[in-house]
Each structure stands twice: as C-alpha cells, then as structure tokens.
Amino acid sequence: MINVKTLLKSAQNPSDKEEIFTDYLLISPSYQLAHKLRTVGLTKEERRQQPKDFKKVLEVYDTCGDLISQSFDSWWDERGRDLLRTNQNRTDLIAYPVDLTASVTKLVKEFTEFVTQAKLTKKARISSIQILSNKIKVGALQAKLELINEKGRIEFRTGKRIEHWRLAIQTDLKSKWKSALTPTSGKTAANEQARTILGVLVSKHLKEALWIAENAARGVFPLAEPIETGLDFDFYTSFRLSSRMIGMSAKERNRKEQAGETVRKTYYERKVKPAINRQKTIEALVEARLKIERLNQS
C-alpha cells in the first residue's frame, strides 16, 4: 500500500520564494534581536532598542522557531512545510505511481483509497505567515540579499566601509552604469556620474531590503513597504548567519547524498553559487591585471 504521508511530503518541496523568506528572516534586525532574547537574553541597551511592536516579532519567532541553529532542509522538514503550505491559494500536484501489471479494478480501488487518505491527511490549515504573490521577483530579492551579504563580507575582510558604487561592481546587481567602472576605479570626471547613480541605486536596494526583512519578521513576505522600527542592518552579523546556514545545509545535504537519499538543488546552488563563482573569477582576473601593471611600472 502506498504511504500517503511520504508521497505528500515528497510533493511539497519549498518554492524559491519560501526558501528566500528564511534568508530575509536571518538578516532582519528585529528577528536577530528576538533570537538573542529567546536564547541568551538582552542587555539594557538592547532592551531599549526593542521596536514598539516587538511582541509581534516574538510571535513570528516562536512560530517559525530558531532558524539560526539548523539547516534550511531540517527546518523545512520539521516545521517549514506545515507552516507555509497552508490551504491558501495552493494546488498540490502529486506524481502517483501506477502498477500497470495490476487490473483496472484494483488500480481504481487503490487510487480512490489514496485520494481519500490524502484529503484526510491534508486538513485545511491557516498559517500566521503570509507568503504573498506579488510583483517582487525572486531574482530581485536575491540581488538585495547579495548586496547585504557582500557588504558584510567585504567590510569584515578589509576592516573599512565599502562605497556603495563599489559594492554594485562587486556584486551581480544589474545596471548599465557598471560598464564605466571597475572595482579599482579612481574618481574621475568621466565616471563621476556613474559612481553617483550606482551609489543611489545601492542605497535604494538596501533600504528596500530592510523593509522586506522587517516585514518578514512580522509575518508578511515579500513586502517592500516602509516600516519604521528604529533598527538597521548589522551587515557582518547578517553575513555570518547566512554563511552559517549555508554551511549547515551543505553538511546536511552531503549526509543525505551519502545515505543514498534524493537531494533537491536549492536556489543557492542553482542561481547564487554560480554567480559567486563568476564574481570570484572576475576578481582573480582584476588582481592578475593589477599585478601585471605593477610589474610593468617597476
């Protein structure tokens, strides 16, 4: 007899938007503050920083749980699937195995029993987390995430703030103005306009990312509407937490692969990692070019 729960589970892998929802929770200053309160407690200064609606953030934190201490796949299996896969505007399509050696009468009987059990298993649920169907595309969400994580990574590595136009060059952000600059460009009259426009563009993306993250911490995603919480990004913490989840997810996936289990490709593996590899190649080429220029000048 077909195991209904196992079949339903395999048919309910996360969508890209559901996966990125957790990425935005991790970078949310409110969610980070809630995590600290629930784990080690807040300092006096941090207690003074609590937003007025911090109770709502704590409700979302308690609903979603601790995303910081586990891989995404583990969270999805234990909590995320049941939390986000509600009866709200969703149609489940299931690949049903058919034994062609069985009689038609037997197949119809088994399928009827399967559908009955599936409907009983999938009771209607209303989630407190709203995943919206709107005009904000997954690619745009990821581009904003990349800006935040790269800013945290670069500033931690160099020990100084990176100019926003340089951050645009260092990431996969799309803009025609990038062609006029390189990561090592000095300020000239010819590139001043490009630097200014890219700086404004990055600032806009970072502001929208903060709104999306803070609205996610209040249970609505993706929503790029202004929200005033008095909090701002901790770029290094956001980069560190995101890297930690990626590392734990990779470890979990390696374990599954070694056990012979089917492992889905995440959005990070399909889209983000190739972009990072391309950026590393560009950085290596730029560095090689600079070395050659220095040798020619010596």
C-alpha positions as CSV (number, residue, x, y, z in Angstrom):
1,M,0.0,0.0,0.0
2,I,1.3,3.5,-0.9
3,N,2.4,5.6,2.1
4,V,0.3,8.7,1.7
5,K,2.3,10.9,4.1
6,T,5.6,10.0,2.4
7,L,4.2,10.8,-1.1
8,L,2.7,14.1,0.1
9,K,6.0,15.1,1.7
10,S,8.0,14.4,-1.5
11,A,5.5,16.6,-3.5
12,Q,5.9,19.6,-1.2
13,N,9.4,20.8,-1.7
14,P,9.9,24.5,-0.9
15,S,9.4,27.1,-3.6
16,D,12.3,29.6,-4.2
17,K,10.2,32.4,-2.5
18,E,9.6,30.2,0.6
19,E,13.3,29.4,0.8
20,I,14.3,33.1,0.5
21,F,11.8,34.0,3.1
22,T,14.1,32.4,5.7
23,D,17.1,34.3,4.3
24,Y,15.3,37.5,5.0
25,L,14.4,36.5,8.5
26,L,18.1,35.8,9.2
27,I,19.1,39.4,8.1
28,S,16.2,41.1,9.9
29,P,17.4,43.2,12.8
30,S,14.2,42.5,14.7
31,Y,14.4,38.7,14.2
32,Q,18.1,38.8,15.3
33,L,17.0,40.7,18.4
34,A,14.2,38.2,19.1
35,H,16.6,35.3,18.7
36,K,19.0,36.9,21.2
37,L,16.2,37.5,23.7
38,R,15.0,33.9,23.4
39,T,18.5,32.4,23.7
40,V,20.9,34.4,25.8
41,G,18.9,37.5,26.8
42,L,19.3,41.2,26.0
43,T,21.5,43.9,27.5
44,K,19.9,47.1,28.9
45,E,20.8,48.9,25.7
46,E,19.3,46.2,23.5
47,R,16.1,46.2,25.6
48,R,15.8,49.9,24.9
49,Q,16.1,49.2,21.2
50,Q,13.1,46.9,21.1
51,P,10.6,48.1,18.5
52,K,7.1,49.1,19.7
53,D,5.6,46.0,18.0
54,F,8.3,43.6,19.3
55,K,5.6,41.4,20.7
56,K,4.5,40.6,17.1
57,V,8.1,39.8,16.2
58,L,8.4,37.4,19.1
59,E,5.2,35.7,18.0
60,V,6.7,35.2,14.5
61,Y,9.9,34.0,16.0
62,D,8.1,31.5,18.2
63,T,6.1,30.3,15.2
64,C,9.0,29.9,12.8
65,G,11.4,28.8,15.5
66,D,15.2,29.1,15.6
67,L,16.4,29.3,12.0
68,I,19.9,30.2,13.1
69,S,20.9,26.9,14.7
70,Q,19.8,24.5,11.9
71,S,20.0,23.9,8.2
72,F,17.1,25.1,6.0
73,D,16.3,21.5,4.9
74,S,16.0,20.4,8.5
75,W,13.8,23.4,9.3
76,W,11.6,22.7,6.3
77,D,11.0,19.1,7.2
78,E,10.4,19.8,10.9
79,R,8.4,23.0,10.7
80,G,8.5,25.0,7.5
81,R,6.4,22.7,5.3
82,D,3.5,22.6,7.7
83,L,3.9,26.3,8.5
84,L,4.0,27.7,4.9
85,R,2.0,25.0,3.0
86,T,-1.5,26.1,4.0
87,N,-4.8,25.9,2.2
88,Q,-4.3,29.5,0.9
89,N,-4.4,29.6,-2.9
90,R,-2.4,26.4,-3.4
91,T,-2.9,23.4,-5.7
92,D,-0.9,20.3,-4.9
93,L,0.2,18.2,-7.8
94,I,1.4,14.7,-6.9
95,A,3.1,12.1,-9.0
96,Y,1.1,9.0,-8.3
97,P,2.8,5.6,-9.1
98,V,0.8,3.2,-11.2
99,D,1.4,-0.6,-11.4
100,L,0.5,-1.4,-15.0
101,T,0.5,-5.1,-14.2
102,A,-2.5,-4.7,-11.9
103,S,-6.1,-4.9,-13.0
104,V,-8.0,-1.7,-13.8
105,T,-10.5,-2.6,-11.0
106,K,-7.7,-2.9,-8.4
107,L,-6.0,0.4,-9.7
108,V,-9.2,2.3,-9.4
109,K,-9.9,1.0,-5.9
110,E,-6.3,1.8,-4.7
111,F,-6.4,5.3,-6.2
112,T,-9.8,6.0,-4.6
113,E,-8.4,4.9,-1.2
114,F,-5.3,7.0,-1.8
115,V,-7.2,10.2,-2.6
116,T,-9.5,9.7,0.4
117,Q,-6.5,9.3,2.8
118,A,-4.7,12.2,1.2
119,K,-7.6,14.5,1.8
120,L,-7.8,13.4,5.4
121,T,-4.1,13.9,5.9
122,K,-4.1,17.3,4.3
123,K,-6.5,19.1,6.6
124,A,-7.1,22.8,5.9
125,R,-4.7,25.0,7.8
126,I,-4.4,28.7,8.2
127,S,-0.9,30.0,8.8
128,S,0.1,33.2,10.5
129,I,2.8,33.6,7.9
130,Q,1.7,35.2,4.7
131,I,3.8,34.4,1.5
132,L,2.5,37.0,-1.0
133,S,2.0,36.6,-4.7
134,N,3.1,40.0,-5.9
135,K,5.4,41.7,-8.4
136,I,8.5,41.3,-6.4
137,K,10.5,38.6,-8.2
138,V,12.8,36.1,-6.7
139,G,15.8,37.5,-8.7
140,A,15.2,41.0,-7.2
141,L,15.0,39.5,-3.7
142,Q,18.3,37.6,-4.2
143,A,20.1,40.7,-5.6
144,K,19.3,42.6,-2.5
145,L,20.4,39.7,-0.3
146,E,23.7,39.6,-2.2
147,L,24.3,43.3,-1.6
148,I,23.9,42.8,2.2
149,N,26.0,39.7,2.5
150,E,28.8,41.1,0.3
151,K,28.8,44.3,2.2
152,G,29.2,42.3,5.4
153,R,31.9,40.1,4.0
154,I,34.0,42.8,2.4
155,E,33.9,45.2,5.3
156,F,34.8,42.4,7.7
157,R,37.7,41.4,5.5
158,T,39.0,44.9,4.8
159,G,38.1,46.5,8.2
160,K,36.6,49.5,6.4
161,R,33.4,50.6,4.9
162,I,32.9,49.9,1.2
163,E,31.5,52.7,-1.0
164,H,28.1,51.8,-2.4
165,W,29.2,52.2,-6.1
166,R,32.0,49.7,-5.4
167,L,29.5,47.3,-3.8
168,A,27.5,47.4,-7.0
169,I,30.6,46.5,-9.1
170,Q,31.4,43.7,-6.7
171,T,28.0,42.0,-7.0
172,D,25.7,40.8,-9.7
173,L,23.5,43.9,-9.5
174,K,22.2,44.8,-12.9
175,S,22.8,48.3,-14.2
176,K,24.2,49.8,-17.5
177,W,26.3,52.2,-15.4
178,K,28.6,49.4,-14.2
179,S,30.3,49.3,-17.6
180,A,32.0,52.6,-16.9
181,L,33.8,51.3,-13.7
182,T,35.9,48.6,-12.2
183,P,36.4,47.7,-8.5
184,T,39.6,49.7,-8.5
185,S,38.5,52.8,-10.5
186,G,39.6,56.1,-9.1
187,K,37.3,59.1,-9.2
188,T,37.4,61.0,-12.5
189,A,35.2,63.5,-14.3
190,A,34.3,60.7,-16.8
191,N,33.0,58.3,-14.2
192,E,31.6,60.6,-11.5
193,Q,28.0,60.3,-12.8
194,A,28.2,56.5,-12.9
195,R,29.5,56.4,-9.3
196,T,26.8,58.7,-8.1
197,I,23.9,56.8,-9.8
198,L,25.2,53.4,-8.7
199,G,25.6,54.7,-5.1
200,V,22.0,55.9,-5.1
201,L,20.8,52.6,-6.6
202,V,22.5,50.5,-4.0
203,S,21.2,52.7,-1.2
204,K,17.7,52.2,-2.6
205,H,18.1,48.4,-2.7
206,L,19.5,48.3,0.9
207,K,16.6,50.4,2.2
208,E,14.0,48.2,0.4
209,A,15.8,45.1,1.7
210,L,15.5,46.4,5.3
211,W,11.8,47.0,4.8
212,I,11.3,43.5,3.3
213,A,13.3,41.8,6.1
214,E,11.5,43.7,8.9
215,N,8.1,43.0,7.4
216,A,9.1,39.3,7.1
217,A,9.9,39.4,10.8
218,R,6.3,40.4,11.3
219,G,4.9,37.5,9.2
220,V,4.4,39.1,5.7
221,F,6.8,38.3,2.8
222,P,7.8,39.8,0.4
223,L,6.5,43.3,1.3
224,A,8.7,46.3,0.4
225,E,6.5,48.9,2.2
226,P,8.2,51.3,4.6
227,I,8.3,50.2,8.2
228,E,10.0,52.2,11.0
229,T,11.5,50.1,13.7
230,G,14.5,52.2,14.8
231,L,16.7,49.3,13.8
232,D,19.2,49.0,11.0
233,F,21.2,46.1,9.4
234,D,24.2,44.6,11.2
235,F,25.9,43.6,8.0
236,Y,28.6,41.4,9.4
237,T,26.1,39.5,11.6
238,S,23.8,39.0,8.7
239,F,26.7,37.7,6.5
240,R,27.8,35.4,9.3
241,L,24.4,34.0,10.0
242,S,23.7,33.4,6.3
243,S,27.0,31.7,5.8
244,R,26.4,29.5,8.8
245,M,23.0,28.3,7.4
246,I,24.6,27.6,4.0
247,G,27.3,25.6,5.7
248,M,24.9,23.6,7.8
249,S,22.7,23.0,4.8
250,A,25.7,21.7,2.7
251,K,26.6,19.4,5.6
252,E,23.1,18.0,5.8
253,R,22.8,17.5,2.1
254,N,26.2,15.7,2.0
255,R,24.9,13.4,4.7
256,K,21.7,12.7,2.7
257,E,23.7,12.0,-0.5
258,Q,26.0,9.6,1.2
259,A,22.9,7.8,2.6
260,G,21.5,7.5,-1.0
261,E,18.6,9.9,-0.4
262,T,17.3,12.1,-3.1
263,V,18.6,15.7,-2.6
264,R,17.0,18.7,-4.3
265,K,19.0,21.5,-5.6
266,T,18.5,24.7,-3.6
267,Y,18.0,28.2,-5.0
268,Y,21.5,29.0,-3.7
269,E,23.1,26.1,-5.7
270,R,21.1,26.7,-8.9
271,K,21.5,30.5,-9.1
272,V,23.6,32.1,-6.3
273,K,26.7,29.8,-6.2
274,P,27.3,30.1,-10.0
275,A,27.1,33.9,-9.7
276,I,29.6,33.9,-6.8
277,N,32.0,31.7,-8.8
278,R,31.7,34.1,-11.7
279,Q,32.5,37.0,-9.4
280,K,35.5,35.2,-8.0
281,T,36.8,34.7,-11.5
282,I,36.4,38.4,-12.3
283,E,38.2,39.3,-9.0
284,A,41.0,37.0,-9.9
285,L,41.4,38.5,-13.4
286,V,41.3,42.0,-12.0
287,E,44.0,41.1,-9.4
288,A,46.2,39.5,-12.1
289,R,45.8,42.5,-14.3
290,L,46.9,44.8,-11.5
291,K,49.9,42.7,-10.8
292,I,51.0,42.9,-14.4
293,E,50.5,46.6,-14.4
294,R,52.6,47.0,-11.3
295,L,55.4,44.8,-12.8
296,N,55.4,46.9,-16.0
297,Q,55.7,50.1,-13.9
298,S,58.6,48.8,-11.9
